[in-house]
């Protein structure tokens, strides 16, 4: 594979496995594999669409508008100094979704996924003040930590799902390094931050 194709693949991976999809994937998994699978499909669809709206669509559009306003490319937006506003936008959107979920009294299993994503975003934003950490691998770490935590709560064997998530984490981390957005240390730190944050949030809250 040529260098150009490798870089293109890395960009596609970074776009498809953006940390914004962590809450959507988590809620989908809960609605399929937990006792909440008994919910009517209309309710499930409404929940997934609501989570997608607040955690993917709205923050992505707002960050895109912010980037276009300043005339920055995606790579330019990725510098440490310019990442704070995207963090603030995503944190506010996640908090808004969590607030609505609390108002309509959704089950704790679902709200816990939003709480995990919110905690990871806040921690990454705080760390970003001093050091650039990988939010992409923090999101993948969140998936790993959540899988382990829910395996204790729901009493299921997560091995195959963990294997899939570990492979995906490796691909995401490699893509961020290939695109020169992060170093190996930043990628690794993001992954472990996500794992610990997700596990502790779900088990303690």
TORPA-4810 file (N, C-alpha, C, O; in nm, 3 decimals):
<nodes>
NODE_1_0.084_-0.119_0.000_0.000_0.000_0.000_0.088_0.126_0.000_0.184_0.135_0.077_X
NODE_2_0.056_0.222_-0.087_0.135_0.343_-0.097_0.113_0.433_0.024_0.017_0.417_0.098_X
NODE_3_0.205_0.528_0.042_0.194_0.621_0.155_0.065_0.701_0.148_0.002_0.728_0.250_X
NODE_4_0.027_0.741_0.026_-0.095_0.819_0.009_-0.218_0.740_0.054_-0.306_0.795_0.120_X
NODE_5_-0.223_0.612_0.018_-0.337_0.527_0.056_-0.340_0.502_0.207_-0.447_0.494_0.267_X
NODE_6_-0.222_0.491_0.268_-0.215_0.470_0.412_-0.270_0.592_0.484_-0.347_0.579_0.580_X
NODE_7_-0.232_0.711_0.440_-0.280_0.835_0.502_-0.431_0.850_0.481_-0.502_0.892_0.572_X
NODE_8_-0.479_0.816_0.361_-0.622_0.824_0.334_-0.699_0.728_0.424_-0.804_0.764_0.479_X
NODE_9_-0.647_0.607_0.440_-0.712_0.508_0.528_-0.716_0.559_0.672_-0.816_0.544_0.742_X
NODE_10_-0.605_0.618_0.715_-0.598_0.672_0.852_-0.701_0.783_0.872_-0.763_0.791_0.978_X
NODE_11_-0.721_0.866_0.772_-0.820_0.973_0.782_-0.961_0.918_0.789_-1.044_0.966_0.866_X
NODE_12_-0.989_0.815_0.709_-1.121_0.753_0.711_-1.149_0.689_0.846_-1.258_0.703_0.901_X
NODE_13_-1.049_0.619_0.900_-1.064_0.556_1.032_-1.091_0.662_1.139_-1.178_0.643_1.224_X
NODE_14_-1.018_0.771_1.134_-1.036_0.879_1.233_-1.175_0.939_1.225_-1.233_0.977_1.327_X
NODE_15_-1.228_0.949_1.104_-1.363_1.006_1.088_-1.472_0.909_1.130_-1.571_0.948_1.192_X
NODE_16_-1.454_0.781_1.096_-1.557_0.681_1.127_-1.560_0.644_1.274_-1.666_0.619_1.331_X
NODE_17_-1.442_0.641_1.336_-1.434_0.602_1.477_-1.405_0.723_1.565_-1.323_0.716_1.657_X
NODE_18_-1.474_0.832_1.537_-1.462_0.953_1.618_-1.516_0.926_1.758_-1.608_0.847_1.774_X
NODE_19_-1.460_0.990_1.861_-1.509_0.968_1.998_-1.654_1.008_2.018_-1.716_0.968_2.116_X
NODE_20_-1.709_1.088_1.927_-1.848_1.128_1.939_-1.943_1.008_1.932_-2.056_1.015_1.981_X
NODE_21_-1.898_0.898_1.872_-1.986_0.783_1.855_-1.990_0.691_1.978_-2.069_0.597_1.982_X
NODE_22_-1.906_0.718_2.077_-1.904_0.636_2.198_-2.041_0.624_2.264_-2.084_0.513_2.292_X
NODE_23_-2.112_0.735_2.290_-2.244_0.722_2.354_-2.345_0.646_2.269_-2.425_0.569_2.321_X
NODE_24_-2.341_0.668_2.138_-2.436_0.600_2.048_-2.413_0.450_2.050_-2.507_0.372_2.062_X
NODE_25_-2.286_0.409_2.039_-2.252_0.267_2.041_-2.291_0.206_2.175_-2.346_0.096_2.180_X
NODE_26_-2.263_0.278_2.283_-2.296_0.228_2.416_-2.445_0.210_2.437_-2.488_0.107_2.489_X
NODE_27_-2.523_0.309_2.396_-2.668_0.300_2.413_-2.725_0.189_2.326_-2.814_0.115_2.369_X
NODE_28_-2.675_0.175_2.204_-2.721_0.067_2.115_-2.694_-0.069_2.179_-2.780_-0.157_2.180_X
NODE_29_-2.573_-0.086_2.233_-2.536_-0.214_2.296_-2.628_-0.243_2.415_-2.672_-0.357_2.432_X
NODE_30_-2.656_-0.143_2.495_-2.743_-0.162_2.612_-2.884_-0.201_2.569_-2.946_-0.289_2.628_X
NODE_31_-2.935_-0.135_2.466_-3.071_-0.164_2.419_-3.083_-0.301_2.353_-3.193_-0.356_2.344_X
NODE_32_-2.971_-0.356_2.308_-2.974_-0.487_2.242_-2.946_-0.601_2.341_-3.010_-0.705_2.335_X
NODE_33_-2.848_-0.580_2.432_-2.799_-0.691_2.514_-2.847_-0.691_2.659_-2.822_-0.788_2.730_X
NODE_34_-2.913_-0.587_2.703_-2.959_-0.584_2.842_-3.110_-0.609_2.850_-3.175_-0.635_2.748_X
NODE_35_-3.165_-0.602_2.971_-3.309_-0.619_2.988_-3.389_-0.511_2.917_-3.510_-0.525_2.899_X
NODE_36_-3.322_-0.402_2.877_-3.390_-0.294_2.805_-3.423_-0.333_2.661_-3.487_-0.257_2.589_X
NODE_37_-3.379_-0.452_2.619_-3.413_-0.501_2.485_-3.563_-0.524_2.472_-3.614_-0.539_2.361_X
NODE_38_-3.635_-0.528_2.586_-3.780_-0.548_2.582_-3.855_-0.418_2.547_-3.976_-0.421_2.526_X
NODE_39_-3.784_-0.306_2.542_-3.849_-0.180_2.503_-3.905_-0.192_2.361_-3.845_-0.259_2.277_X
NODE_40_-4.018_-0.128_2.332_-4.069_-0.124_2.194_-3.966_-0.061_2.100_-3.888_0.025_2.141_X
NODE_41_-3.966_-0.105_1.974_-3.864_-0.057_1.881_-3.875_0.094_1.858_-3.775_0.161_1.831_X
NODE_42_-3.998_0.147_1.869_-4.014_0.291_1.851_-3.941_0.369_1.961_-3.881_0.473_1.935_X
NODE_43_-3.947_0.317_2.084_-3.878_0.380_2.196_-3.727_0.371_2.176_-3.654_0.468_2.198_X
NODE_44_-3.680_0.253_2.136_-3.537_0.235_2.112_-3.487_0.331_2.005_-3.382_0.394_2.021_X
NODE_45_-3.562_0.342_1.896_-3.522_0.430_1.788_-3.518_0.575_1.833_-3.426_0.649_1.799_X
NODE_46_-3.616_0.615_1.911_-3.621_0.752_1.962_-3.501_0.782_2.051_-3.442_0.890_2.043_X
NODE_47_-3.465_0.687_2.136_-3.351_0.706_2.226_-3.220_0.718_2.149_-3.138_0.805_2.176_X
NODE_48_-3.202_0.629_2.052_-3.079_0.631_1.972_-3.068_0.761_1.892_-2.961_0.821_1.883_X
NODE_49_-3.181_0.804_1.834_-3.181_0.928_1.757_-3.152_1.049_1.846_-3.082_1.142_1.805_X
NODE_50_-3.206_1.048_1.967_-3.181_1.158_2.059_-3.033_1.166_2.096_-2.973_1.273_2.097_X
NODE_51_-2.975_1.050_2.126_-2.834_1.045_2.162_-2.749_1.088_2.042_-2.652_1.162_2.058_X
NODE_52_-2.784_1.041_1.922_-2.711_1.078_1.801_-2.718_1.228_1.777_-2.618_1.291_1.739_X
NODE_53_-2.834_1.285_1.798_-2.853_1.429_1.776_-2.761_1.511_1.866_-2.694_1.604_1.819_X
NODE_54_-2.758_1.477_1.995_-2.684_1.558_2.092_-2.535_1.526_2.099_-2.455_1.613_2.135_X
NODE_55_-2.496_1.404_2.065_-2.356_1.367_2.083_-2.277_1.355_1.952_-2.154_1.348_1.955_X
NODE_56_-2.346_1.353_1.840_-2.277_1.342_1.711_-2.312_1.459_1.619_-2.226_1.538_1.582_X
NODE_57_-2.439_1.468_1.583_-2.481_1.564_1.481_-2.458_1.709_1.522_-2.389_1.784_1.452_X
NODE_58_-2.514_1.750_1.636_-2.505_1.890_1.679_-2.360_1.932_1.706_-2.316_2.034_1.653_X
NODE_59_-2.283_1.856_1.788_-2.144_1.899_1.811_-2.060_1.900_1.684_-1.975_1.987_1.667_X
NODE_60_-2.082_1.802_1.595_-2.007_1.799_1.470_-2.036_1.922_1.385_-1.944_1.983_1.329_X
NODE_61_-2.163_1.958_1.374_-2.201_2.076_1.295_-2.146_2.204_1.357_-2.094_2.290_1.286_X
NODE_62_-2.157_2.218_1.488_-2.108_2.338_1.555_-1.956_2.352_1.543_-1.905_2.461_1.522_X
NODE_63_-1.886_2.241_1.558_-1.740_2.244_1.545_-1.700_2.275_1.402_-1.602_2.346_1.378_X
NODE_64_-1.776_2.222_1.306_-1.749_2.251_1.164_-1.768_2.400_1.136_-1.686_2.461_1.067_X
NODE_65_-1.876_2.458_1.189_-1.901_2.602_1.171_-1.789_2.684_1.235_-1.741_2.782_1.177_X
NODE_66_-1.748_2.642_1.354_-1.638_2.710_1.424_-1.510_2.704_1.343_-1.438_2.803_1.331_X
NODE_67_-1.481_2.588_1.286_-1.359_2.572_1.205_-1.366_2.654_1.078_-1.269_2.718_1.039_X
NODE_68_-1.482_2.652_1.013_-1.498_2.730_0.889_-1.486_2.880_0.916_-1.430_2.954_0.835_X
NODE_69_-1.540_2.924_1.028_-1.535_3.066_1.065_-1.391_3.115_1.075_-1.359_3.227_1.034_X
NODE_70_-1.303_3.029_1.130_-1.163_3.067_1.145_-1.079_3.031_1.023_-0.962_3.070_1.014_X
NODE_71_-1.138_2.957_0.929_-1.064_2.919_0.809_-0.957_2.816_0.832_-0.856_2.814_0.761_X
NODE_72_-0.977_2.729_0.932_-0.878_2.627_0.965_-0.910_2.496_0.896_-1.027_2.465_0.870_X
NODE_73_-0.808_2.418_0.866_-0.827_2.281_0.821_-0.846_2.193_0.944_-0.829_2.238_1.058_X
NODE_74_-0.882_2.066_0.920_-0.896_1.973_1.033_-0.765_1.955_1.107_-0.763_1.945_1.230_X
NODE_75_-0.655_1.952_1.033_-0.524_1.936_1.098_-0.489_2.059_1.181_-0.433_2.047_1.290_X
NODE_76_-0.524_2.177_1.130_-0.496_2.299_1.205_-0.582_2.307_1.332_-0.537_2.356_1.435_X
NODE_77_-0.704_2.258_1.323_-0.791_2.257_1.441_-0.738_2.162_1.548_-0.770_2.176_1.666_X
NODE_78_-0.657_2.065_1.505_-0.608_1.963_1.598_-0.496_2.008_1.689_-0.454_1.933_1.777_X
NODE_79_-0.446_2.130_1.671_-0.341_2.177_1.761_-0.397_2.197_1.902_-0.515_2.226_1.919_X
NODE_80_-0.310_2.183_2.002_-0.355_2.187_2.142_-0.429_2.316_2.174_-0.530_2.313_2.244_X
NODE_81_-0.380_2.428_2.126_-0.438_2.557_2.160_-0.577_2.576_2.101_-0.657_2.653_2.155_X
NODE_82_-0.607_2.507_1.991_-0.734_2.526_1.922_-0.838_2.419_1.955_-0.950_2.423_1.903_X
NODE_83_-0.802_2.325_2.041_-0.893_2.215_2.072_-0.991_2.247_2.185_-1.086_2.172_2.206_X
NODE_84_-0.968_2.357_2.258_-1.050_2.383_2.376_-1.196_2.412_2.340_-1.286_2.361_2.406_X
NODE_85_-1.220_2.494_2.236_-1.358_2.524_2.200_-1.435_2.399_2.155_-1.549_2.382_2.197_X
NODE_86_-1.378_2.311_2.070_-1.447_2.186_2.040_-1.479_2.104_2.165_-1.586_2.043_2.174_X
NODE_87_-1.387_2.103_2.262_-1.414_2.034_2.388_-1.535_2.096_2.458_-1.624_2.024_2.505_X
NODE_88_-1.538_2.228_2.466_-1.648_2.297_2.533_-1.780_2.269_2.464_-1.882_2.245_2.529_X
NODE_89_-1.780_2.271_2.331_-1.902_2.244_2.254_-1.953_2.104_2.283_-2.072_2.085_2.309_X
NODE_90_-1.863_2.005_2.277_-1.907_1.867_2.299_-1.953_1.846_2.442_-2.050_1.774_2.466_X
NODE_91_-1.885_1.907_2.539_-1.924_1.893_2.679_-2.064_1.950_2.702_-2.145_1.888_2.771_X
NODE_92_-2.092_2.066_2.646_-2.224_2.127_2.662_-2.333_2.042_2.597_-2.442_2.027_2.653_X
NODE_93_-2.304_1.986_2.480_-2.401_1.900_2.411_-2.427_1.772_2.491_-2.542_1.731_2.506_X
NODE_94_-2.321_1.710_2.543_-2.336_1.589_2.623_-2.415_1.618_2.750_-2.502_1.540_2.790_X
NODE_95_-2.384_1.732_2.813_-2.456_1.768_2.935_-2.604_1.792_2.904_-2.690_1.753_2.983_X
NODE_96_-2.633_1.856_2.791_-2.772_1.879_2.752_-2.848_1.748_2.733_-2.963_1.736_2.775_X
NODE_97_-2.784_1.650_2.670_-2.847_1.519_2.649_-2.871_1.450_2.783_-2.977_1.392_2.805_X
NODE_98_-2.771_1.456_2.870_-2.784_1.393_3.001_-2.896_1.459_3.082_-2.970_1.391_3.153_X
NODE_99_-2.907_1.590_3.071_-3.011_1.664_3.143_-3.150_1.622_3.097_-3.240_1.602_3.179_X
NODE_100_-3.168_1.608_2.965_-3.298_1.565_2.911_-3.329_1.422_2.955_-3.443_1.391_2.990_X
NODE_101_-3.229_1.336_2.952_-3.248_1.197_2.998_-3.293_1.193_3.143_-3.378_1.112_3.181_X
NODE_102_-3.235_1.279_3.224_-3.273_1.285_3.365_-3.416_1.336_3.382_-3.489_1.289_3.469_X
NODE_103_-3.455_1.431_3.299_-3.591_1.487_3.307_-3.697_1.383_3.275_-3.803_1.380_3.337_X
NODE_104_-3.666_1.296_3.178_-3.766_1.195_3.138_-3.744_1.061_3.211_-3.808_0.961_3.179_X
NODE_105_-3.653_1.062_3.309_-3.631_0.948_3.398_-3.596_0.819_3.324_-3.659_0.715_3.343_X
NODE_106_-3.495_0.829_3.238_-3.450_0.709_3.168_-3.372_0.618_3.264_-3.317_0.666_3.363_X
NODE_107_-3.368_0.488_3.236_-3.297_0.394_3.323_-3.149_0.432_3.339_-3.088_0.490_3.250_X
NODE_108_-3.096_0.396_3.455_-2.957_0.430_3.489_-2.858_0.371_3.389_-2.754_0.433_3.363_X
NODE_109_-2.887_0.254_3.334_-2.795_0.192_3.239_-2.769_0.284_3.120_-2.656_0.293_3.072_X
NODE_110_-2.872_0.351_3.073_-2.857_0.439_2.957_-2.786_0.569_2.996_-2.693_0.612_2.928_X
NODE_111_-2.830_0.631_3.105_-2.769_0.757_3.144_-2.622_0.739_3.183_-2.543_0.833_3.172_X
NODE_112_-2.586_0.619_3.228_-2.446_0.596_3.267_-2.353_0.609_3.148_-2.238_0.651_3.164_X
NODE_113_-2.400_0.571_3.027_-2.316_0.584_2.909_-2.289_0.729_2.876_-2.178_0.765_2.836_X
NODE_114_-2.390_0.814_2.893_-2.370_0.956_2.869_-2.277_1.015_2.974_-2.196_1.103_2.945_X
NODE_115_-2.290_0.966_3.097_-2.204_1.014_3.203_-2.058_0.976_3.175_-1.968_1.057_3.199_X
NODE_116_-2.036_0.855_3.125_-1.901_0.811_3.090_-1.841_0.903_2.984_-1.728_0.951_2.998_X
NODE_117_-1.918_0.928_2.878_-1.869_1.013_2.769_-1.840_1.155_2.819_-1.741_1.216_2.779_X
NODE_118_-1.927_1.205_2.905_-1.909_1.340_2.959_-1.784_1.348_3.047_-1.707_1.443_3.035_X
NODE_119_-1.764_1.249_3.132_-1.647_1.246_3.219_-1.518_1.242_3.136_-1.423_1.314_3.166_X
NODE_120_-1.516_1.159_3.033_-1.397_1.148_2.948_-1.368_1.281_2.878_-1.253_1.324_2.872_X
NODE_121_-1.473_1.346_2.826_-1.454_1.473_2.758_-1.400_1.580_2.854_-1.309_1.656_2.819_X
NODE_122_-1.455_1.585_2.974_-1.411_1.684_3.073_-1.265_1.660_3.112_-1.186_1.754_3.117_X
NODE_123_-1.229_1.534_3.139_-1.091_1.503_3.176_-0.993_1.536_3.064_-0.886_1.590_3.089_X
NODE_124_-1.031_1.503_2.940_-0.944_1.534_2.826_-0.929_1.685_2.809_-0.821_1.734_2.777_X
NODE_125_-1.038_1.759_2.830_-1.033_1.905_2.818_-0.940_1.965_2.923_-0.863_2.056_2.893_X
NODE_126_-0.948_1.915_3.046_-0.862_1.965_3.154_-0.716_1.934_3.124_-0.629_2.020_3.137_X
NODE_127_-0.689_1.811_3.083_-0.551_1.772_3.051_-0.498_1.853_2.934_-0.380_1.887_2.929_X
NODE_128_-0.586_1.884_2.837_-0.545_1.958_2.718_-0.489_2.097_2.749_-0.417_2.154_2.668_X
NODE_129_-0.522_2.150_2.865_-0.468_2.280_2.905_-0.315_2.273_2.912_-0.247_2.370_2.878_X
NODE_130_-0.262_2.159_2.955_-0.118_2.143_2.970_-0.056_2.052_2.865_0.060_2.069_2.828_X
NODE_131_-0.134_1.955_2.817_-0.076_1.851_2.733_-0.183_1.797_2.638_-0.299_1.783_2.675_X
NODE_132_-0.143_1.766_2.516_-0.236_1.718_2.414_-0.253_1.566_2.426_-0.161_1.490_2.395_X
NODE_133_-0.370_1.525_2.470_-0.400_1.382_2.484_-0.496_1.340_2.373_-0.573_1.422_2.323_X
NODE_134_-0.493_1.215_2.336_-0.578_1.166_2.227_-0.721_1.139_2.274_-0.745_1.047_2.353_X
NODE_135_-0.815_1.220_2.226_-0.956_1.198_2.259_-1.010_1.076_2.186_-1.099_1.006_2.235_X
NODE_136_-0.955_1.050_2.067_-0.999_0.933_1.990_-0.975_0.804_2.068_-1.065_0.721_2.083_X
NODE_137_-0.852_0.787_2.118_-0.825_0.663_2.191_-0.888_0.665_2.331_-0.915_0.560_2.388_X
NODE_138_-0.912_0.785_2.385_-0.986_0.792_2.512_-1.127_0.739_2.493_-1.181_0.670_2.579_X
NODE_139_-1.187_0.772_2.377_-1.321_0.719_2.347_-1.320_0.568_2.332_-1.410_0.500_2.381_X
NODE_140_-1.217_0.515_2.264_-1.207_0.370_2.250_-1.180_0.304_2.385_-1.232_0.196_2.413_X
NODE_141_-1.100_0.370_2.467_-1.078_0.319_2.602_-1.206_0.317_2.681_-1.229_0.228_2.763_X
NODE_142_-1.291_0.418_2.658_-1.422_0.421_2.723_-1.506_0.300_2.687_-1.577_0.245_2.772_X
NODE_143_-1.499_0.258_2.562_-1.571_0.137_2.519_-1.519_0.015_2.595_-1.597_-0.066_2.644_X
NODE_144_-1.387_0.003_2.604_-1.327_-0.111_2.675_-1.365_-0.111_2.823_-1.406_-0.214_2.877_X
NODE_145_-1.351_0.004_2.887_-1.385_0.013_3.029_-1.531_-0.014_3.056_-1.567_-0.079_3.154_X
NODE_146_-1.617_0.037_2.968_-1.761_0.015_2.983_-1.796_-0.132_2.965_-1.881_-0.185_3.037_X
NODE_147_-1.732_-0.198_2.870_-1.757_-0.341_2.849_-1.724_-0.422_2.974_-1.801_-0.509_3.015_X
NODE_148_-1.609_-0.394_3.033_-1.569_-0.468_3.153_-1.667_-0.440_3.268_-1.708_-0.532_3.338_X
NODE_149_-1.702_-0.312_3.286_-1.793_-0.276_3.395_-1.931_-0.341_3.377_-1.987_-0.396_3.472_X
NODE_150_-1.984_-0.335_3.256_-2.116_-0.392_3.233_-2.114_-0.545_3.239_-2.216_-0.607_3.268_X
NODE_151_-1.998_-0.606_3.211_-1.989_-0.751_3.223_-2.007_-0.794_3.369_-2.061_-0.901_3.396_X
NODE_152_-1.963_-0.711_3.463_-1.986_-0.738_3.605_-2.131_-0.713_3.643_-2.192_-0.793_3.714_X
NODE_153_-2.186_-0.603_3.594_-2.322_-0.564_3.632_-2.426_-0.657_3.571_-2.521_-0.699_3.638_X
NODE_154_-2.408_-0.691_3.442_-2.507_-0.771_3.369_-2.469_-0.918_3.362_-2.545_-0.999_3.308_X
NODE_155_-2.353_-0.954_3.417_-2.309_-1.094_3.424_-2.303_-1.162_3.287_-2.372_-1.261_3.262_X
NODE_156_-2.219_-1.106_3.197_-2.199_-1.171_3.067_-2.049_-1.177_3.039_-1.970_-1.105_3.100_X
NODE_157_-2.012_-1.263_2.945_-1.871_-1.281_2.908_-1.836_-1.182_2.796_-1.890_-1.193_2.686_X
NODE_158_-1.747_-1.086_2.823_-1.719_-0.982_2.724_-1.598_-1.008_2.634_-1.554_-0.919_2.561_X
NODE_159_-1.543_-1.132_2.640_-1.413_-1.157_2.576_-1.412_-1.122_2.428_-1.324_-1.050_2.382_X
NODE_160_-1.511_-1.172_2.353_-1.510_-1.147_2.209_-1.530_-1.000_2.177_-1.468_-0.947_2.085_X
NODE_161_-1.617_-0.934_2.254_-1.638_-0.790_2.233_-1.513_-0.712_2.272_-1.480_-0.613_2.207_X
NODE_162_-1.444_-0.756_2.376_-1.320_-0.691_2.416_-1.213_-0.706_2.307_-1.141_-0.611_2.277_X
NODE_163_-1.205_-0.825_2.250_-1.109_-0.848_2.141_-1.135_-0.753_2.025_-1.042_-0.693_1.969_X
NODE_164_-1.263_-0.739_1.988_-1.300_-0.650_1.878_-1.265_-0.505_1.912_-1.212_-0.432_1.829_X
NODE_165_-1.296_-0.465_2.036_-1.269_-0.327_2.077_-1.119_-0.300_2.086_-1.075_-0.189_2.054_X
NODE_166_-1.040_-0.399_2.128_-0.895_-0.381_2.137_-0.834_-0.364_1.998_-0.748_-0.279_1.977_X
NODE_167_-0.880_-0.446_1.903_-0.832_-0.433_1.765_-0.868_-0.295_1.709_-0.785_-0.228_1.647_X
NODE_168_-0.994_-0.253_1.733_-1.038_-0.121_1.686_-0.957_-0.009_1.751_-0.924_0.090_1.687_X
NODE_169_-0.924_-0.026_1.879_-0.843_0.074_1.950_-0.704_0.085_1.888_-0.651_0.195_1.871_X
NODE_170_-0.647_-0.029_1.854_-0.515_-0.029_1.790_-0.517_0.041_1.655_-0.425_0.114_1.621_X
NODE_171_-0.624_0.016_1.579_-0.638_0.080_1.447_-0.653_0.231_1.462_-0.590_0.308_1.389_X
NODE_172_-0.737_0.272_1.558_-0.758_0.415_1.580_-0.630_0.483_1.626_-0.592_0.588_1.574_X
NODE_173_-0.562_0.422_1.723_-0.438_0.480_1.772_-0.333_0.492_1.663_-0.265_0.594_1.653_X
NODE_174_-0.321_0.388_1.580_-0.225_0.391_1.470_-0.259_0.502_1.370_-0.170_0.569_1.319_X
NODE_175_-0.388_0.519_1.343_-0.429_0.623_1.248_-0.394_0.763_1.298_-0.354_0.849_1.220_X
NODE_176_-0.410_0.785_1.429_-0.376_0.917_1.486_-0.226_0.944_1.480_-0.184_1.058_1.461_X
NODE_177_-0.146_0.839_1.497_-0.001_0.854_1.487_0.041_0.877_1.342_0.125_0.962_1.313_X
NODE_178_-0.019_0.801_1.251_0.012_0.816_1.108_-0.020_0.957_1.060_0.056_1.015_0.982_X
NODE_179_-0.130_1.012_1.108_-0.169_1.148_1.068_-0.090_1.255_1.143_-0.110_1.375_1.121_X
NODE_180_0.000_1.211_1.232_0.085_1.301_1.310_0.004_1.397_1.398_0.044_1.511_1.423_X
NODE_181_-0.110_1.347_1.442_-0.191_1.424_1.535_-0.152_1.397_1.679_-0.176_1.479_1.768_X
NODE_182_-0.091_1.280_1.702_-0.052_1.242_1.838_0.073_1.157_1.835_0.107_1.095_1.734_X
NODE_183_0.141_1.154_1.948_0.254_1.063_1.966_0.202_0.933_2.027_0.086_0.923_2.067_X
NODE_184_0.290_0.833_2.033_0.253_0.706_2.094_0.214_0.725_2.240_0.121_0.662_2.289_X
NODE_185_0.284_0.812_2.310_0.254_0.839_2.452_0.115_0.900_2.467_0.040_0.861_2.556_X
NODE_186_0.081_0.995_2.382_-0.050_1.060_2.389_-0.163_0.963_2.358_-0.269_0.966_2.421_X
NODE_187_-0.139_0.877_2.261_-0.238_0.775_2.224_-0.258_0.675_2.338_-0.372_0.642_2.373_X
NODE_188_-0.149_0.628_2.395_-0.156_0.531_2.504_-0.222_0.592_2.628_-0.305_0.529_2.693_X
NODE_189_-0.184_0.716_2.659_-0.243_0.783_2.775_-0.393_0.801_2.758_-0.469_0.783_2.853_X
NODE_190_-0.436_0.837_2.637_-0.579_0.851_2.611_-0.655_0.721_2.630_-0.764_0.719_2.686_X
NODE_191_-0.596_0.611_2.582_-0.660_0.480_2.594_-0.680_0.442_2.740_-0.789_0.401_2.779_X
NODE_192_-0.575_0.455_2.821_-0.585_0.416_2.962_-0.675_0.512_3.041_-0.744_0.470_3.134_X
NODE_193_-0.674_0.639_3.004_-0.765_0.734_3.067_-0.910_0.694_3.043_-0.992_0.697_3.134_X
NODE_194_-0.941_0.655_2.919_-1.077_0.614_2.885_-1.118_0.487_2.959_-1.231_0.478_3.008_X
NODE_195_-1.028_0.389_2.966_-1.059_0.263_3.033_-1.091_0.286_3.180_-1.194_0.242_3.230_X
NODE_196_-1.001_0.356_3.249_-1.019_0.379_3.393_-1.141_0.466_3.420_-1.218_0.439_3.512_X
NODE_197_-1.159_0.573_3.340_-1.272_0.664_3.361_-1.405_0.593_3.343_-1.496_0.608_3.425_X
NODE_198_-1.416_0.516_3.235_-1.542_0.446_3.207_-1.573_0.343_3.314_-1.686_0.336_3.364_X
NODE_199_-1.474_0.263_3.350_-1.497_0.158_3.450_-1.539_0.218_3.584_-1.636_0.174_3.645_X
NODE_200_-1.465_0.317_3.628_-1.493_0.377_3.759_-1.627_0.451_3.760_-1.701_0.444_3.858_X
NODE_201_-1.658_0.520_3.651_-1.784_0.594_3.643_-1.903_0.501_3.652_-1.997_0.527_3.727_X
NODE_202_-1.901_0.392_3.575_-2.014_0.299_3.572_-2.027_0.224_3.705_-2.139_0.202_3.753_X
NODE_203_-1.915_0.186_3.763_-1.919_0.106_3.886_-1.953_0.190_4.009_-2.009_0.138_4.105_X
NODE_204_-1.919_0.318_4.006_-1.934_0.401_4.126_-2.056_0.492_4.124_-2.103_0.533_4.230_X
NODE_205_-2.107_0.525_4.005_-2.218_0.620_3.998_-2.351_0.547_3.980_-2.456_0.610_3.972_X
</nodes>
